[in-house]
Amino acid sequence: MPNRLSSLSRYGSGWPAKKRMALLALAVAVLLALAATIAWFANRGEPHRGHHAPSRASSSPPAETPPKPSVGPGSVARPPQISEPIAYAKAAARLLWSYDTRDTSRDQQLAGLRAWMTTESAYADWASVSGQVPDPVLWSRMADQRQHASATVTEGHFPSAFKAALADDPSAITKAYVYVVTVNGKQHLAWNNGGGGAEERAVTLAVQCRPDHDCALAALAPSVTQ
């Protein structure tokens, strides 16, 4: 049972591909050819924006977030006040690989994750992030075994494709200030009766870091790039 639960609870990887947004797959594919990760996020909600850098007063579209369930925070960490993309992505990856079914319900886990998301609906892909949380039945089975996980992050970096895209069109980042970051680390699992283990993890995230604002999570990319 513990081994089975461990394989089922690979939190942050291995979930069905259809839980990921098709638009993200398109974004990465186009990025590799035409530096479109930046352009895709920038044009997703407002395709006719110019290339000028927005001012603080006009940079953020009106906030729009899904309603939050009326639950407490459980053990989910609060979003940090970080304005550097790689540092924020590393913190977000650590969050995605961590959970504690002993004192946190699935609704609490989702509410905690949502607090890390950008409030700019044009750039937020909540489905790609919420899809990393096990479904209610699996979460219940994990809770029965008091399963929990923590994570360590070894490194984070801008993928080469993203760096090439940015070099090709430096001004494009000023449309949405969305950065692509790949993070590597390890997830440490534990459950009843002393069961446990550790597994290597890697994830590519899109984070939004506007000037003079804290960063926020925008989406999970569908695959890890180099």
C-alpha positions in Angstrom: 0.0 0.0 0.0 2.7 2.6 0.8 4.5 2.1 -2.5 1.2 2.4 -4.3 0.3 5.5 -2.5 3.7 6.9 -3.2 3.3 6.4 -6.9 -0.2 7.9 -6.9 0.9 10.9 -5.0 3.6 12.3 -7.3 2.4 15.7 -6.6 3.5 18.0 -9.4 4.1 15.4 -12.1 2.5 12.5 -13.8 -1.1 13.8 -13.9 -3.1 13.3 -17.1 -2.0 15.6 -19.9 -5.5 16.8 -20.6 -5.5 18.5 -17.2 -3.0 20.9 -18.8 -4.2 23.8 -21.0 -3.8 23.3 -24.7 -2.8 26.9 -25.0 0.3 26.3 -22.8 1.4 23.6 -25.2 1.0 26.0 -28.1 3.0 28.6 -26.2 6.0 26.4 -25.7 5.9 25.1 -29.3 5.8 28.6 -30.7 8.4 29.9 -28.3 11.0 27.4 -29.6 10.5 28.9 -33.1 9.5 32.5 -32.7 10.1 33.5 -29.1 6.3 33.3 -28.5 6.1 32.4 -24.8 6.5 36.1 -24.1 4.2 37.2 -26.9 1.6 34.5 -26.1 1.1 35.6 -22.6 1.2 39.3 -23.6 -1.4 38.8 -26.4 -3.6 36.2 -24.7 -6.0 38.9 -23.3 -5.0 42.0 -25.2 -3.7 41.2 -28.7 -3.3 44.8 -29.9 -1.1 46.2 -27.2 2.0 48.1 -28.3 5.6 47.4 -27.3 6.0 50.3 -24.9 6.8 49.6 -21.3 3.7 50.3 -19.2 3.7 52.7 -16.3 2.9 51.5 -12.7 -0.5 53.2 -12.9 -1.5 51.3 -16.1 0.5 48.1 -16.0 -2.0 45.8 -14.4 -5.4 44.9 -15.8 -8.3 44.9 -13.3 -7.9 42.1 -10.9 -10.2 39.1 -11.4 -9.9 35.9 -9.4 -12.1 32.8 -9.0 -14.1 32.8 -5.7 -12.2 31.3 -2.8 -13.7 28.5 -0.7 -14.4 29.5 2.9 -11.7 27.4 4.4 -8.7 28.1 6.5 -5.1 27.9 5.2 -4.2 24.5 6.6 -0.4 23.9 6.2 -0.1 25.7 2.8 2.6 28.3 2.8 1.7 31.9 2.0 3.2 33.5 -1.1 6.5 35.2 -0.4 7.2 38.8 -1.2 9.8 38.2 -3.9 10.3 40.3 -7.0 12.9 38.1 -8.7 11.6 35.5 -11.2 13.9 32.6 -10.4 13.7 33.0 -6.7 9.9 33.1 -6.8 9.7 30.1 -9.2 11.8 28.1 -6.8 9.5 28.9 -3.9 6.5 28.0 -6.0 8.0 24.7 -7.1 8.7 23.9 -3.4 5.0 24.6 -2.7 3.8 22.4 -5.5 5.8 19.5 -4.3 4.7 19.9 -0.6 1.5 18.9 1.1 0.2 17.5 4.3 -3.0 15.5 4.3 -2.8 15.2 8.1 -4.0 18.8 8.7 -4.9 20.2 5.3 -8.0 19.4 3.2 -8.0 19.4 -0.5 -10.1 22.6 -0.6 -7.5 24.2 1.7 -4.7 23.0 -0.6 -6.4 24.6 -3.6 -7.2 27.8 -1.7 -3.5 28.0 -0.7 -2.3 27.5 -4.2 -4.7 30.1 -5.6 -3.2 32.7 -3.3 0.1 32.4 -5.2 -1.6 33.1 -8.6 -1.5 36.4 -10.5 -4.8 38.3 -10.3 -4.4 39.3 -14.0 -6.9 36.9 -15.6 -5.4 37.5 -19.1 -2.2 35.7 -18.0 -3.4 33.3 -15.3 -3.9 29.6 -16.2 -5.4 28.3 -13.0 -6.4 25.0 -14.6 -2.7 24.1 -15.1 -1.9 24.7 -11.5 -5.0 23.2 -9.8 -4.7 20.1 -12.0 -1.6 19.2 -9.9 -3.7 18.6 -6.9 -5.0 15.0 -6.6 -8.7 14.4 -7.1 -11.0 14.2 -4.1 -11.0 10.4 -3.9 -7.2 10.1 -4.1 -6.7 12.9 -1.6 -9.0 11.0 0.8 -7.0 7.8 0.4 -3.8 9.8 1.0 -5.3 11.3 4.1 -6.3 7.8 5.4 -2.5 7.0 5.3 -1.6 10.4 6.8 0.5 11.0 3.8 2.6 14.2 3.6 5.5 15.6 1.6 8.2 18.2 1.8 10.6 19.4 -0.9 14.1 20.7 -1.4 15.0 22.8 -4.5 18.5 22.4 -6.0 18.4 25.0 -8.7 16.3 27.2 -11.0 17.2 28.7 -14.3 15.7 30.4 -17.4 15.5 27.7 -20.2 17.7 28.4 -23.2 14.7 28.8 -25.4 13.3 31.5 -23.2 16.7 33.3 -23.1 16.9 33.1 -26.9 13.4 34.5 -27.2 14.2 37.4 -24.9 17.4 38.2 -26.7 15.6 38.2 -30.0 13.0 40.7 -28.8 13.9 42.3 -25.4 11.0 44.7 -25.5 8.4 41.9 -25.7 8.8 41.2 -21.9 7.4 44.6 -21.1 3.9 43.5 -22.3 3.2 41.1 -19.6 6.4 40.6 -17.6 5.9 36.9 -17.7 9.1 34.8 -17.3 9.6 31.1 -17.9 11.7 29.3 -15.3 12.7 25.6 -14.9 13.2 24.3 -11.4 14.8 21.1 -10.3 14.6 19.5 -6.8 13.6 16.5 -4.7 10.3 15.6 -3.1 10.4 13.8 0.3 7.4 11.5 1.0 6.2 10.0 4.3 3.1 8.1 5.5 1.8 5.8 8.3 4.0 3.1 9.9 7.3 4.8 9.0 6.8 4.6 5.2 8.6 7.1 3.1 10.9 7.9 0.2 12.3 10.6 -2.0 12.0 11.3 -5.7 13.6 13.8 -8.1 11.4 16.5 -9.5 11.5 19.1 -12.3 9.0 21.6 -13.4 8.8 24.6 -15.7 6.7 27.5 -14.5 5.6 30.8 -15.9 5.8 33.6 -13.3 4.8 37.2 -13.6 7.1 39.8 -12.1 6.0 43.4 -12.9 8.4 46.2 -11.9 7.8 47.4 -8.3 5.5 44.4 -7.7 5.9 41.1 -6.0 6.0 38.1 -8.4 3.0 35.8 -8.9 2.5 32.4 -10.4 0.9 32.5 -13.9 0.9 28.9 -15.1 2.7 25.5 -15.3 4.3 24.8 -18.6 3.4 21.4 -20.1 7.0 20.1 -20.2 10.5 20.8 -18.9 12.8 22.6 -21.3 16.5 22.9 -21.0 
